Amino acid sequence: MTSESVTPMTGKTPFTTRQWLIIALLCGAQFMLALDFSILSVALPALGEDLGFKLSDLQWVVTAFALPSGGLLLLFGRVADLYGRRNWFIVGMTLFTVASLAGGLAPTPGFLLAARAAQGVAAAMLTPAAMSLLTTSFAEGPQRDRALGINGALLSLGFLSGVVLGGVITDFTSWRVTLFISVPVGVLAVIAAPILIKESRNEETPRLDLLGAVTVTGGLLSVIFGITSAERNGWSSTTTLVSLAAGLVLLIAFFAIESRVSAPLVDLKVLRRRTVSWGNTTGLITFAMMTGMVFLLTLYMQQVRGMSPLNAGFSFASLGIAAVLGGAFAAKIIGAIGVHRALVYGLLLQAVSTASLFFLDAAQGMPLLLIATATGGFGHLLAVVGYMITATSGLPDREQGLATGLAYTGQQLGVTVGTPVLATVAAAGIESAGGSGPAAVLNGVQNGVLIAAGALLLAAVAAIAFLRPGRTAAAEAPAAEHRVPVEAS
């Protein structure tokens, strides 16, 4: 498939049948990964009872997936650049399919955790490969923006529908089916990838920076482990502090190494680009606050309003629908107002919608919840598409695996850090209100949504201050001169 001529941003750029199939394959893979990340959350109690998990160990079902999927993204993004994005995608999809089947058949807790860890490794392989194949399959401009909008919509829909489907599937069948549903999708993707997508790799393949790979992977794994353990052990626990400190030391060592090697895993010039550094910062915040808000509202619905997990899951339907609409209309909005304004307005809309949740109360408030989550979901998707375009634009194809790896590392960190941070805020609010009754929980939730709204507002201010088109263009003009044409695919 060769890249087609691109109409102006205000014009409509139709996709060919082959391009639609590529979108279905690559964005469908992202949907599946997001679905699988969240689908077991509601099923954890049934899963634990079936396999004999201790209650305190159930969190490891989620953590076993989150650790490798976030910690290995940067490394595997560069590996995909160097050794072939399509091949890496196929290998990752094969591993994910086998791991999903193994997880569904797991006879013991240890077997399931190993399968979930393998799924996380596969997700780290798939995510940057799929995204870099998507960005190199469509010319920068309207077509790529539209494809990223569809991807963003399916990504959020996968995460949110996983919460609902996990409850429905577990209630009517078994928690094992939540893992089995990925198997036929994975088989189909492995067959379709070599038919639809041409291989894409860098023309020059330098030796992989192993020392840099070890330090950044170890650092990210330590940081993610520390953040996830904080929710269970507290931020002041020895495990949390040692993990975070070790991660910080390893990441500092990584940057020192990258500044000295001839073929670094991460070109620090890329990180110095405002679009990459500040774009990914806004992405991390929007994902962190959305994930944390879902946690706070689940707390509100179940412990303040007394709703069942299944009904609470269905109450997020408006959020999912709005997220899909946000992804569907993002390209048109960006065509009308530009990427920068779309990013800023998306963050502001998410901030205002989140702040309005402060007015929830114990007796009523569901209409407010449904409206606020819908408008917040729309703003979130607009911000997600805006940051993804910002963080991957203006870079040559040979850097797209790295760029998307960085973007999804920020996203994974956001998804990971959002719940522990806002859970800590909520817990402090509950304690200050004198107990664990509905009124105290409501106070904790209100404190959490205010912090989330404030963080989103700061992200919008940062986007205004550091990502203005004129400022970023002037600062990064030398780097833009070295861009190469989009590869044919």
VEXDREN-2710 file (C-alpha; in Angstrom, 1 decimal):
% VEXDREN-2710
k/r/px/py/pz
1/MET/0.0/0.0/0.0
2/THR/1.5/3.3/-0.9
3/SER/0.7/6.5/1.0
4/GLU/-2.0/8.5/-0.8
5/SER/-2.0/12.3/-1.3
6/VAL/-3.4/14.1/1.6
7/THR/-6.1/16.7/1.3
8/PRO/-6.0/19.8/3.5
9/MET/-6.9/19.4/7.2
10/THR/-10.3/20.9/6.5
11/GLY/-11.1/18.4/3.7
12/LYS/-12.2/14.8/4.0
13/THR/-9.6/12.1/3.4
14/PRO/-11.2/8.8/2.7
15/PHE/-9.6/5.5/3.5
16/THR/-9.3/2.7/0.9
17/THR/-10.6/-0.7/1.7
18/ARG/-7.1/-1.9/2.5
19/GLN/-6.5/1.0/4.9
20/TRP/-9.7/0.2/6.7
21/LEU/-8.6/-3.4/7.1
22/ILE/-5.2/-2.2/8.5
23/ILE/-7.1/0.0/11.0
24/ALA/-9.3/-2.9/12.0
25/LEU/-6.2/-5.1/12.6
26/LEU/-4.0/-2.6/14.4
27/CYS/-6.6/-0.7/16.4
28/GLY/-8.4/-4.0/17.1
29/ALA/-5.3/-5.2/18.7
30/GLN/-5.1/-2.2/20.9
31/PHE/-8.8/-2.7/21.8
32/MET/-8.0/-6.3/22.8
33/LEU/-5.1/-5.3/25.0
34/ALA/-7.1/-2.6/26.8
35/LEU/-10.0/-5.0/27.2
36/ASP/-7.7/-7.7/28.7
37/PHE/-6.1/-5.3/31.1
38/SER/-9.4/-4.5/32.8
39/ILE/-11.7/-7.4/32.1
40/LEU/-10.5/-9.5/35.1
41/SER/-10.9/-6.6/37.6
42/VAL/-14.6/-7.4/38.3
43/ALA/-13.9/-11.2/38.1
44/LEU/-11.2/-11.2/40.8
45/PRO/-13.4/-12.4/43.7
46/ALA/-14.8/-15.4/41.7
47/LEU/-11.3/-16.1/40.3
48/GLY/-9.8/-16.0/43.7
49/GLU/-12.4/-18.4/45.1
50/ASP/-12.0/-20.8/42.2
51/LEU/-8.2/-21.0/42.3
52/GLY/-7.6/-20.6/46.0
53/PHE/-6.0/-17.1/46.0
54/LYS/-5.5/-15.4/49.3
55/LEU/-7.5/-12.1/49.3
56/SER/-4.3/-10.1/49.8
57/ASP/-2.7/-11.7/46.7
58/LEU/-5.6/-11.0/44.2
59/GLN/-4.0/-7.7/43.2
60/TRP/-1.1/-9.6/41.7
61/VAL/-3.4/-10.8/38.9
62/VAL/-3.5/-7.2/37.7
63/THR/0.1/-6.3/38.8
64/ALA/1.6/-9.3/36.9
65/PHE/0.2/-7.9/33.7
66/ALA/1.0/-4.2/34.5
67/LEU/4.6/-4.7/35.4
68/PRO/6.0/-6.1/32.1
69/SER/3.5/-4.3/29.9
70/GLY/4.7/-0.9/31.2
71/GLY/8.4/-1.7/32.0
72/LEU/9.3/-3.2/28.7
73/LEU/7.5/-0.8/26.3
74/LEU/10.5/1.5/25.7
75/LEU/12.8/-1.4/25.0
76/PHE/10.4/-3.2/22.7
77/GLY/9.6/0.0/20.9
78/ARG/13.2/0.3/19.9
79/VAL/13.5/-3.4/19.1
80/ALA/10.6/-3.1/16.7
81/ASP/12.3/-0.1/15.0
82/LEU/15.5/-2.1/14.5
83/TYR/14.3/-5.6/13.7
84/GLY/11.0/-5.2/11.9
85/ARG/7.7/-3.8/13.3
86/ARG/5.5/-6.3/11.5
87/ASN/7.5/-9.3/12.6
88/TRP/7.6/-8.0/16.1
89/PHE/3.8/-7.5/16.0
90/ILE/3.3/-11.1/14.9
91/VAL/5.6/-12.5/17.5
92/GLY/3.9/-10.5/20.2
93/MET/0.4/-11.4/19.1
94/THR/1.3/-15.1/19.0
95/LEU/2.7/-14.9/22.6
96/PHE/-0.4/-13.0/23.7
97/THR/-2.7/-15.6/22.2
98/VAL/-0.9/-18.6/23.8
99/ALA/-0.7/-16.8/27.1
100/SER/-4.4/-16.0/27.1
101/LEU/-5.2/-19.7/26.4
102/ALA/-2.9/-20.8/29.2
103/GLY/-4.4/-18.3/31.6
104/GLY/-7.9/-19.5/30.8
105/LEU/-6.8/-23.1/31.5
106/ALA/-4.8/-22.2/34.7
107/PRO/-5.1/-24.8/37.4
108/THR/-3.2/-22.9/40.1
109/PRO/-2.6/-19.3/41.2
110/GLY/1.1/-19.5/40.2
111/PHE/0.2/-20.8/36.7
112/LEU/-2.3/-17.9/36.2
113/LEU/0.2/-15.3/37.4
114/ALA/2.8/-16.7/34.9
115/ALA/0.3/-16.5/32.1
116/ARG/-0.7/-12.9/33.1
117/ALA/3.0/-11.9/33.1
118/ALA/3.4/-13.5/29.6
119/GLN/0.4/-11.5/28.5
120/GLY/2.1/-8.3/29.9
121/VAL/5.3/-9.1/28.0
122/ALA/3.3/-9.7/24.8
123/ALA/1.4/-6.4/25.3
124/ALA/4.7/-4.5/25.6
125/MET/5.8/-6.1/22.3
126/LEU/2.5/-5.4/20.6
127/THR/1.7/-1.8/21.6
128/PRO/4.6/0.1/20.1
129/ALA/4.8/-2.2/17.1
130/ALA/1.1/-1.7/16.3
131/MET/1.2/2.0/16.9
132/SER/4.4/2.6/14.8
133/LEU/2.8/0.4/12.0
134/LEU/-0.3/2.6/12.2
135/THR/1.7/5.9/12.1
136/THR/3.9/4.7/9.2
137/SER/1.0/3.3/7.3
138/PHE/-0.7/6.7/7.1
139/ALA/0.8/10.0/5.9
140/GLU/1.2/12.6/8.6
141/GLY/-1.9/14.8/8.5
142/PRO/-5.6/14.2/8.2
143/GLN/-5.4/10.4/7.5
144/ARG/-3.1/9.7/10.4
145/ASP/-5.1/12.0/12.7
146/ARG/-8.3/10.1/11.8
147/ALA/-6.6/6.7/12.3
148/LEU/-5.3/7.8/15.7
149/GLY/-8.7/9.1/16.6
150/ILE/-10.2/5.7/15.9
151/ASN/-7.4/4.0/17.8
152/GLY/-8.0/6.3/20.8
153/ALA/-11.7/5.6/20.8
154/LEU/-11.2/1.8/20.7
155/LEU/-8.5/2.0/23.4
156/SER/-10.8/3.7/25.9
157/LEU/-13.8/1.6/24.8
158/GLY/-11.7/-1.6/25.4
159/PHE/-10.7/-0.5/28.9
160/LEU/-14.2/0.6/29.9
161/SER/-16.1/-2.3/28.3
162/GLY/-13.7/-4.7/30.0
163/VAL/-15.1/-3.5/33.4
164/VAL/-18.7/-4.2/32.2
165/LEU/-18.0/-7.4/30.2
166/GLY/-16.0/-8.9/33.0
167/GLY/-19.0/-8.8/35.3
168/VAL/-21.5/-10.0/32.7
169/ILE/-19.3/-12.9/31.5
170/THR/-18.4/-14.0/35.0
171/ASP/-22.0/-13.9/36.1
172/PHE/-23.3/-16.0/33.2
173/THR/-20.4/-18.2/32.4
174/SER/-17.0/-18.3/34.1
175/TRP/-14.0/-16.0/34.7
176/ARG/-12.0/-18.3/32.4
177/VAL/-14.0/-17.1/29.4
178/THR/-12.7/-13.6/29.9
179/LEU/-9.3/-14.9/28.9
180/PHE/-10.5/-17.2/26.2
181/ILE/-12.2/-14.5/24.1
182/SER/-8.8/-13.1/23.1
183/VAL/-7.7/-16.4/21.5
184/PRO/-9.7/-16.3/18.2
185/VAL/-9.0/-12.6/17.8
186/GLY/-5.3/-13.3/18.2
187/VAL/-5.3/-16.2/15.7
188/LEU/-7.1/-14.0/13.1
189/ALA/-4.6/-11.1/13.7
190/VAL/-1.6/-13.4/13.2
191/ILE/-3.0/-14.6/9.9
192/ALA/-4.0/-11.2/8.6
193/ALA/-0.9/-9.2/9.5
194/PRO/1.5/-10.5/6.8
195/ILE/-1.3/-10.2/4.2
196/LEU/-2.3/-6.6/4.9
197/ILE/0.9/-5.0/6.2
198/LYS/4.3/-4.6/4.5
199/GLU/7.4/-5.0/6.8
200/SER/8.7/-1.7/8.2
201/ARG/12.1/-1.3/9.8
202/ASN/15.0/1.1/9.9
203/GLU/17.4/0.8/7.0
204/GLU/20.4/0.8/9.3
205/THR/20.3/-1.6/12.3
206/PRO/22.9/-0.6/14.9
207/ARG/23.7/-2.9/17.7
208/LEU/21.1/-2.8/20.5
209/ASP/22.2/-0.7/23.5
210/LEU/22.1/-3.6/26.1
211/LEU/23.3/-1.6/29.1
212/GLY/20.8/1.1/28.4
213/ALA/18.1/-1.5/27.9
214/VAL/18.8/-3.1/31.2
215/THR/18.9/0.1/33.2
216/VAL/15.7/1.6/31.7
217/THR/13.8/-1.6/31.9
218/GLY/14.9/-2.2/35.5
219/GLY/14.1/1.4/36.4
220/LEU/10.6/1.3/34.9
221/LEU/9.8/-2.0/36.5
222/SER/11.0/-0.8/39.9
223/VAL/9.0/2.4/39.6
224/ILE/5.8/0.6/38.5
225/PHE/6.2/-2.0/41.2
226/GLY/6.7/0.7/43.8
227/ILE/3.6/2.5/42.6
228/THR/1.4/-0.6/42.5
229/SER/2.6/-1.8/45.9
230/ALA/1.8/1.6/47.4
231/GLU/-1.9/0.9/47.0
232/ARG/-1.6/-2.2/49.1
233/ASN/1.3/-1.4/51.5
234/GLY/1.1/2.4/51.7
235/TRP/3.5/5.0/50.4
236/SER/5.7/5.0/53.5
237/SER/6.2/1.2/53.5
238/THR/9.8/-0.1/53.1
239/THR/8.8/-2.1/49.9
240/THR/7.4/1.0/48.2
241/LEU/10.2/3.3/49.2
242/VAL/13.0/0.9/48.2
243/SER/11.4/0.1/44.9
244/LEU/10.9/3.8/44.0
245/ALA/14.4/4.7/45.1
246/ALA/15.9/1.8/43.1
247/GLY/13.9/2.8/40.1
248/LEU/15.1/6.4/40.3
249/VAL/18.7/5.4/40.6
250/LEU/18.5/3.1/37.6
251/LEU/16.7/5.7/35.5
252/ILE/19.4/8.3/36.4
253/ALA/22.0/5.7/35.4
254/PHE/20.1/5.2/32.1
255/PHE/20.2/8.8/31.1
256/ALA/23.9/9.0/32.0
257/ILE/24.6/5.9/29.8
258/GLU/22.5/7.3/26.9
259/SER/24.5/10.5/26.8
260/ARG/27.7/8.6/26.2
261/VAL/27.0/5.6/23.9
262/SER/27.3/6.0/20.1
263/ALA/24.0/4.1/19.3
264/PRO/21.7/4.8/22.3
265/LEU/18.5/3.0/23.0
266/VAL/16.8/6.4/23.3
267/ASP/18.2/9.4/21.4
268/LEU/18.1/12.1/24.1
269/LYS/17.6/14.7/21.3
270/VAL/14.1/13.1/20.9
271/LEU/13.4/13.5/24.6
272/ARG/14.4/17.2/24.4
273/ARG/11.7/17.9/21.9
274/ARG/8.9/19.8/23.5
275/THR/6.3/17.8/21.6
276/VAL/7.7/14.6/23.0
277/SER/8.4/15.6/26.6
278/TRP/5.4/17.8/27.3
279/GLY/3.1/16.0/25.0
280/ASN/3.7/12.7/26.9
281/THR/3.4/14.6/30.2
282/THR/-0.1/15.7/29.3
283/GLY/-0.9/12.1/28.2
284/LEU/0.3/10.7/31.5
285/ILE/-1.9/13.1/33.5
286/THR/-5.1/12.6/31.4
287/PHE/-4.8/8.8/31.7
288/ALA/-3.9/8.9/35.4
289/MET/-6.8/11.1/36.3
290/MET/-9.3/9.2/34.2
291/THR/-8.2/5.9/35.7
292/GLY/-8.3/7.3/39.2
293/MET/-11.7/8.9/38.6
294/VAL/-13.1/5.5/37.6
295/PHE/-11.8/4.1/40.9
296/LEU/-13.3/7.0/42.9
297/LEU/-16.7/6.7/41.3
298/THR/-16.7/2.9/41.8
299/LEU/-16.1/3.6/45.5
300/TYR/-18.9/6.2/45.5
301/MET/-21.5/3.9/43.7
302/GLN/-20.7/0.8/45.8
303/GLN/-20.0/2.2/49.2
304/VAL/-22.0/5.4/49.3
305/ARG/-25.0/4.4/47.0
306/GLY/-24.9/0.7/47.8
307/MET/-24.9/-0.4/44.1
308/SER/-23.8/-3.9/43.0
309/PRO/-20.5/-4.3/41.0
310/LEU/-22.5/-5.2/37.9
311/ASN/-24.8/-2.1/38.1
312/ALA/-21.8/0.1/38.9
313/GLY/-20.1/-1.2/35.8
314/PHE/-23.1/-0.5/33.6
315/SER/-23.2/3.1/35.0
316/PHE/-20.0/3.8/33.1
317/ALA/-21.8/3.2/29.8
318/SER/-22.2/6.9/29.2
319/LEU/-18.4/7.3/29.7
320/GLY/-17.7/4.6/27.2
321/ILE/-20.1/6.0/24.6
322/ALA/-18.8/9.5/25.0
323/ALA/-15.2/8.2/24.6
324/VAL/-16.1/6.5/21.4
325/LEU/-17.7/9.7/20.1
326/GLY/-14.7/11.6/21.1
327/GLY/-12.4/9.4/19.1
328/ALA/-14.8/9.4/16.1
329/PHE/-15.0/13.2/16.0
330/ALA/-11.5/14.0/17.1
331/ALA/-10.1/14.3/13.6
332/LYS/-12.8/16.6/12.5
333/ILE/-12.4/18.8/15.6
334/ILE/-8.6/18.9/15.1
335/GLY/-9.2/19.8/11.4
336/ALA/-11.3/22.7/12.6
337/ILE/-9.3/24.1/15.5
338/GLY/-5.9/22.5/15.3
339/VAL/-4.1/19.8/17.4
340/HIS/-2.9/22.2/20.1
341/ARG/-6.3/23.7/20.8
342/ALA/-7.9/20.3/20.7
343/LEU/-5.4/19.0/23.3
344/VAL/-6.0/22.1/25.6
345/TYR/-9.8/22.1/25.3
346/GLY/-9.9/18.3/25.9
347/LEU/-7.9/18.7/29.1
348/LEU/-10.0/21.6/30.2
349/LEU/-13.3/19.8/29.5
350/GLN/-12.0/16.8/31.5
351/ALA/-10.9/19.0/34.3
352/VAL/-14.3/20.9/34.6
353/SER/-16.3/17.6/34.3
354/THR/-14.2/16.0/37.0
355/ALA/-14.5/19.0/39.3
356/SER/-18.3/18.9/39.0
357/LEU/-18.3/15.5/40.6
358/PHE/-17.5/17.3/43.9
359/PHE/-21.3/18.0/44.1
360/LEU/-22.3/14.3/44.3
361/ASP/-24.1/13.4/47.5
362/ALA/-25.3/10.3/49.2
363/ALA/-29.0/10.6/48.4
364/GLN/-28.9/11.6/44.7
365/GLY/-26.4/12.4/42.1
366/MET/-26.6/9.7/39.4
367/PRO/-27.7/12.2/36.7
368/LEU/-24.8/14.4/37.5
369/LEU/-22.5/11.3/37.5
370/LEU/-23.7/10.2/34.1
371/ILE/-23.5/13.7/32.5
372/ALA/-20.1/14.5/34.0
373/THR/-18.5/11.2/33.1
374/ALA/-19.8/11.5/29.5
375/THR/-18.4/15.0/29.0
376/GLY/-15.2/14.1/30.8
377/GLY/-14.9/11.0/28.6
378/PHE/-15.3/13.1/25.5
379/GLY/-12.7/15.6/26.7
380/HIS/-10.4/12.7/27.7
381/LEU/-10.5/11.2/24.2
382/LEU/-9.9/14.5/22.6
383/ALA/-6.9/15.0/24.8
384/VAL/-5.6/11.5/24.1
385/VAL/-5.8/11.9/20.3
386/GLY/-4.2/15.4/20.7
387/TYR/-1.3/14.2/22.7
388/MET/-0.7/11.1/20.5
389/ILE/-0.5/13.3/17.4
390/THR/1.7/15.8/19.3
391/ALA/4.1/13.2/20.6
392/THR/4.5/11.3/17.3
393/SER/4.5/14.2/14.8
394/GLY/7.5/15.7/13.2
395/LEU/9.6/12.6/13.7
396/PRO/11.0/10.4/10.9
397/ASP/9.6/6.9/10.5
398/ARG/12.8/5.4/11.9
399/GLU/11.9/7.0/15.2
400/GLN/8.2/6.0/15.3
401/GLY/8.7/2.9/17.4
402/LEU/10.6/4.9/20.0
403/ALA/8.1/7.7/19.9
404/THR/5.1/5.4/20.3
405/GLY/7.0/3.4/23.0
406/LEU/7.5/6.7/24.9
407/ALA/3.9/7.7/24.4
408/TYR/2.6/4.4/25.7
409/THR/5.1/4.2/28.5
410/GLY/3.7/7.5/29.7
411/GLN/0.2/6.1/29.3
412/GLN/1.0/3.0/31.2
413/LEU/2.5/5.0/34.0
414/GLY/-0.6/7.1/34.1
415/VAL/-2.9/4.1/34.3
416/THR/-0.7/2.7/37.0
417/VAL/-0.2/5.8/39.2
418/GLY/-3.7/7.2/38.9
419/THR/-5.5/4.8/41.3
420/PRO/-2.8/4.6/44.0
421/VAL/-2.5/8.4/44.2
422/LEU/-6.2/9.2/44.3
423/ALA/-6.8/6.2/46.6
424/THR/-4.3/7.8/49.0
425/VAL/-6.1/11.1/48.8
426/ALA/-9.5/9.4/49.3
427/ALA/-8.2/7.4/52.3
428/ALA/-7.0/10.6/53.9
429/GLY/-10.3/12.2/53.4
430/ILE/-12.2/9.2/54.8
431/GLU/-9.9/9.2/57.9
432/SER/-10.4/12.9/58.5
433/ALA/-14.1/12.4/58.3
434/GLY/-13.9/10.0/61.2
435/GLY/-14.7/6.6/59.8
436/SER/-15.7/4.3/56.9
437/GLY/-19.4/5.1/56.7
438/PRO/-21.1/6.5/53.5
439/ALA/-20.6/10.1/54.6
440/ALA/-16.8/9.6/55.3
441/VAL/-16.4/7.7/51.9
442/LEU/-18.2/10.6/50.1
443/ASN/-15.8/13.1/51.7
444/GLY/-12.8/11.0/50.5
445/VAL/-14.2/10.8/47.0
446/GLN/-14.8/14.6/46.9
447/ASN/-11.3/15.3/48.0
448/GLY/-10.0/12.9/45.2
449/VAL/-12.0/14.5/42.4
450/LEU/-10.7/18.0/43.4
451/ILE/-7.1/16.8/43.2
452/ALA/-7.8/15.1/39.9
453/ALA/-9.4/18.3/38.5
454/GLY/-6.4/20.4/39.7
455/ALA/-3.9/18.0/38.0
456/LEU/-5.8/18.2/34.7
457/LEU/-5.9/22.0/34.9
458/LEU/-2.2/22.1/35.4
459/ALA/-1.7/19.8/32.4
460/ALA/-3.8/22.2/30.3
461/VAL/-1.7/25.2/31.5
462/ALA/1.5/23.2/30.6
463/ALA/0.1/22.5/27.1
464/ILE/-0.6/26.2/26.7
465/ALA/2.8/27.3/28.0
466/PHE/5.1/24.7/26.3
467/LEU/3.2/23.3/23.3
468/ARG/2.2/26.5/21.5
469/PRO/2.7/25.7/17.8
470/GLY/5.0/28.8/17.2
471/ARG/7.1/28.0/20.2
472/THR/7.6/24.3/19.5
473/ALA/8.3/24.9/15.8
474/ALA/11.0/27.5/16.6
475/ALA/12.6/25.3/19.2
476/GLU/12.6/22.2/17.1
477/ALA/13.3/23.5/13.6
478/PRO/16.7/21.9/13.3
479/ALA/15.2/18.5/14.2
480/ALA/12.4/18.9/11.6
481/GLU/14.9/19.4/8.8
482/HIS/16.0/15.8/9.1
483/ARG/12.6/14.2/8.6
484/VAL/12.2/11.6/6.0
485/PRO/9.2/10.7/3.9
486/VAL/6.6/8.3/5.2
487/GLU/7.4/4.8/4.2
488/ALA/5.3/2.9/1.7
489/SER/3.4/0.1/3.3
END
